[in-house]
Amino acid sequence: MHGSQPAHGRAGRAGETSFSGPQAEKVSRIVDNLGVLEHECDKVQWQFANRIFEIEDDLSAGELWMWLKIGNKLGDLANAAENVGKRLSLMLQV
């Protein structure tokens, strides 16, 4: 809690902390770039999975599962980064 001010009073100050101009444009470019990077990550994830399946005969079942799980988790991380960027952009538009 911040001091004795109620939460609704702090929330009312959200507009005071918003910004515009060059700073807002920079954040917008970064968020837009997150979408591009997430899409690139999707493509790399697909290539990664294809490569793992090419060598699956050389891997144990556990290794195959682990590598596919790592690829999926990296994709999840990229998706989460894009979602955070979108939420940040919405918050800054207040």
C-alpha angles and dihedrals in degrees: 000000000000109000119301097310113118118247093249089058092054091047089055089063093061091102090055091062098046119106140199141186121050094353093054091046090051092051090047091053091048092050091047089050090052088062091052092047092048090053090049089050089053090055093047090047089055091049090047092053091048090052092049090052090049090060098033092114088063093051131076117238089256093051092048091050092046095051093047090048091051090051091050093048091051088052090049090052092052091049091050092050091052091048092050089050091052092049091048090051091051092048092051092051091067 
